[in-house]
């Protein structure tokens, strides 16, 4: 479970961000802060994995907090969510190793995508004591791993549903049929096939025919690690 704090001076925006996070599995919002002081107080009291940090807050700039956060809570990851378009703000955030930088207004799709990318990076390192170049390349290339076909999704393929299909496939190591995927995501057989075949087309999963219990061939799909 990824524990999240939202630091945002507009409570309405904070509520929207929290609603977005409800759409991402294994993420829990532990607190919300309306200013810089509250943010630091919350980080002192709670165990936090990820901080969504606004830059323009009433008592201080979020970029001014970065050094203090890194000094006192070096393991906390940070995603900036801001209306600040000044290059210096981005440069400061990058120097302090933020995981992402999102410009307001942020769509639900973009917000969820940023969280999913963060989760992928975290998962890559979670089971390894040592790394090799292949893993390092994957880690630093997570944001660019989507092919052009994935970035421009075809009609009838929704990015959020696509991520859900991929998560189901990762958990089921033994492969999954079209019917089983439909049950897992609450969709028709036609919809499940559309998503599975799209993943095959962009080389994210493979498919092969296997004989089921009744002796007829069944197309099963396997996620490519």
C-alpha positions as CSV (number, residue, x, y, z in Angstrom):
1,X,0.0,0.0,0.0
2,X,1.4,3.4,-1.1
3,X,0.7,6.1,1.6
4,X,0.1,9.5,0.0
5,X,-0.1,13.1,1.3
6,X,-1.7,15.8,-0.8
7,X,-0.3,19.4,-0.2
8,X,-2.7,21.7,-1.9
9,X,-4.0,25.1,-0.7
10,X,-7.2,24.8,-2.7
11,X,-9.3,22.2,-0.8
12,X,-11.5,21.6,-3.8
13,X,-8.5,20.7,-6.0
14,X,-7.2,18.5,-3.1
15,X,-10.5,16.7,-3.1
16,X,-10.4,16.1,-6.8
17,X,-6.9,14.7,-6.6
18,X,-8.0,12.4,-3.8
19,X,-10.9,11.2,-6.0
20,X,-8.4,10.5,-8.8
21,X,-6.3,8.4,-6.5
22,X,-9.3,6.3,-5.6
23,X,-9.1,4.9,-9.1
24,X,-5.5,3.6,-8.5
25,X,-5.2,0.3,-6.6
26,X,-3.0,0.0,-3.5
27,X,-2.9,3.8,-2.9
28,X,-4.1,5.4,0.3
29,X,-4.4,9.1,1.1
30,X,-3.4,9.5,4.7
31,X,-3.7,13.3,5.0
32,X,-4.2,16.6,3.1
33,X,-2.3,19.8,3.9
34,X,-3.4,23.4,3.0
35,X,-0.1,25.1,3.4
36,X,3.6,24.5,3.8
37,X,3.6,24.4,7.7
38,X,0.8,21.7,7.7
39,X,2.8,19.8,5.1
40,X,5.9,19.5,7.3
41,X,3.8,18.8,10.4
42,X,2.1,15.9,8.6
43,X,5.4,14.5,7.3
44,X,6.7,14.5,10.8
45,X,3.7,12.6,12.2
46,X,2.9,10.1,9.5
47,X,4.8,7.4,7.5
48,X,4.5,8.7,3.9
49,X,5.7,7.2,0.6
50,X,4.5,9.8,-1.9
51,X,3.8,13.5,-1.6
52,X,1.8,15.5,-4.1
53,X,3.2,19.0,-3.7
54,X,1.8,22.3,-4.9
55,X,4.3,25.2,-5.4
56,X,2.2,28.2,-4.8
57,X,1.1,27.9,-1.1
58,X,0.0,30.8,1.1
59,X,3.0,30.6,3.6
60,X,5.8,29.4,1.4
61,X,6.8,28.0,-2.0
62,X,6.7,24.3,-2.4
63,X,10.1,24.5,-4.1
64,X,11.5,26.0,-0.9
65,X,10.3,22.9,1.0
66,X,12.2,20.5,-1.2
67,X,15.6,20.9,0.6
68,X,14.0,20.5,4.0
69,X,12.1,17.4,2.9
70,X,15.2,15.8,1.4
71,X,17.2,16.5,4.6
72,X,14.6,15.2,7.0
73,X,12.6,12.6,4.9
74,X,15.0,11.4,2.2
75,X,12.9,8.3,1.3
76,X,9.7,10.3,0.5
77,X,9.0,10.5,-3.2
78,X,7.5,13.8,-4.6
79,X,5.3,14.6,-7.5
80,X,4.8,18.4,-8.1
81,X,1.3,19.5,-9.2
82,X,1.3,23.2,-9.9
83,X,0.3,26.1,-12.2
84,X,3.9,27.3,-12.2
85,X,5.3,27.4,-15.7
86,X,8.5,29.2,-14.9
87,X,11.5,27.2,-16.1
88,X,13.4,27.9,-12.8
89,X,10.7,26.1,-10.8
90,X,11.1,23.0,-13.0
91,X,14.8,23.1,-12.8
92,X,14.7,23.4,-9.0
93,X,12.3,20.4,-8.7
94,X,14.5,18.3,-11.0
95,X,17.6,19.1,-8.9
96,X,15.8,17.7,-5.9
97,X,14.8,14.5,-7.6
98,X,11.0,14.8,-8.0
99,X,9.4,11.9,-9.6
100,X,7.2,13.9,-11.9
101,X,6.0,17.5,-12.6
102,X,2.3,18.0,-13.6
103,X,0.9,21.3,-14.8
104,X,-2.6,22.4,-13.7
105,X,-5.2,21.8,-14.8
106,X,-4.4,18.1,-14.7
107,X,-6.8,15.7,-16.3
108,X,-7.7,12.5,-14.5
109,X,-6.0,10.5,-17.2
110,X,-2.7,12.3,-16.9
111,X,-2.9,12.2,-13.1
112,X,-3.6,8.5,-12.9
113,X,-0.9,7.8,-15.6
114,X,1.7,9.6,-13.4
115,X,0.8,7.5,-10.4
116,X,0.9,4.3,-12.4
117,X,4.3,5.2,-13.8
118,X,5.5,5.9,-10.2
119,X,4.2,2.5,-9.1
120,X,6.0,0.7,-11.9
121,X,9.3,2.3,-10.9
122,X,8.8,1.4,-7.3
123,X,7.9,-2.2,-8.2
124,X,11.0,-2.6,-10.4
125,X,13.3,-2.1,-7.4
126,X,11.1,-3.7,-4.7
127,X,12.4,-7.2,-5.1
128,X,16.0,-6.6,-6.0
129,X,19.1,-6.1,-3.8
130,X,21.3,-5.6,-6.8
131,X,20.7,-4.0,-10.2
132,X,21.9,-4.6,-13.7
133,X,21.9,-2.3,-16.7
134,X,18.8,-3.8,-18.1
135,X,16.8,-3.0,-15.0
136,X,18.4,0.5,-14.8
137,X,17.4,1.2,-18.4
138,X,13.9,0.1,-17.6
139,X,13.7,2.2,-14.5
140,X,14.8,5.4,-16.1
141,X,12.8,4.7,-19.3
142,X,9.5,4.0,-17.6
143,X,8.0,7.2,-18.8
144,X,9.1,6.5,-22.4
145,X,8.3,2.8,-22.6
146,X,5.0,3.4,-24.2
147,X,5.3,3.0,-27.9
148,X,3.7,5.5,-30.2
149,X,0.8,3.0,-30.6
150,X,0.2,3.1,-26.9
151,X,0.4,6.9,-26.7
152,X,-2.2,7.2,-29.5
153,X,-4.7,4.7,-28.3
154,X,-7.2,3.4,-31.0
155,X,-10.9,4.0,-30.8
156,X,-12.6,1.9,-28.2
157,X,-9.5,1.5,-26.0
158,X,-9.5,3.6,-22.8
159,X,-6.2,4.1,-21.0
160,X,-7.5,3.5,-17.5
161,X,-9.2,0.2,-18.5
162,X,-6.1,-0.8,-20.4
163,X,-4.0,-0.3,-17.2
164,X,-6.6,-2.5,-15.3
165,X,-6.2,-5.2,-17.9
166,X,-2.4,-5.1,-17.6
167,X,-2.6,-5.3,-13.8
168,X,-4.9,-8.4,-14.0
169,X,-2.4,-10.1,-16.4
170,X,0.6,-9.3,-14.1
171,X,-1.1,-11.0,-11.2
172,X,-2.2,-14.1,-13.1
173,X,1.1,-15.8,-14.1
174,X,-0.6,-18.7,-15.7
175,X,-2.2,-16.7,-18.4
176,X,-5.8,-15.7,-18.9
177,X,-8.6,-16.3,-21.5
178,X,-10.9,-13.8,-23.1
179,X,-13.8,-15.0,-21.0
180,X,-11.8,-14.8,-17.7
181,X,-10.6,-11.3,-18.5
182,X,-14.2,-10.2,-19.2
183,X,-15.2,-11.4,-15.7
184,X,-12.2,-9.7,-14.1
185,X,-12.9,-6.3,-15.5
186,X,-16.7,-6.6,-15.7
187,X,-16.8,-6.3,-19.5
188,X,-18.2,-8.2,-22.4
189,X,-16.2,-10.9,-24.3
190,X,-15.8,-8.5,-27.2
191,X,-14.4,-5.7,-25.1
192,X,-12.0,-8.1,-23.3
193,X,-10.7,-9.4,-26.7
194,X,-10.2,-5.9,-28.0
195,X,-7.9,-5.0,-25.1
196,X,-6.0,-8.2,-25.1
197,X,-5.4,-8.2,-28.8
198,X,-4.3,-4.6,-28.6
199,X,-1.7,-5.6,-26.0
200,X,-0.5,-8.3,-28.3
201,X,-0.2,-5.8,-31.2
202,X,2.1,-3.6,-29.2
203,X,4.2,-6.5,-27.8
204,X,3.1,-6.2,-24.2
205,X,1.7,-9.7,-24.0
206,X,1.7,-12.9,-26.1
207,X,-1.1,-15.2,-27.1
208,X,-1.3,-18.9,-27.9
209,X,-3.9,-21.5,-28.4
210,X,-4.2,-24.2,-25.7
211,X,-6.6,-27.0,-25.3
212,X,-9.2,-26.5,-22.6
213,X,-11.0,-29.1,-20.4
214,X,-13.5,-29.8,-23.2
215,X,-10.8,-30.5,-25.7
216,X,-11.3,-27.4,-27.9
217,X,-8.5,-24.9,-28.5
218,X,-8.7,-21.8,-26.3
219,X,-6.7,-18.6,-26.9
220,X,-4.8,-17.6,-23.7
221,X,-2.8,-14.4,-23.1
222,X,0.4,-14.0,-21.2
223,X,2.0,-10.8,-19.9
224,X,5.6,-10.2,-21.0
225,X,7.8,-9.3,-18.1
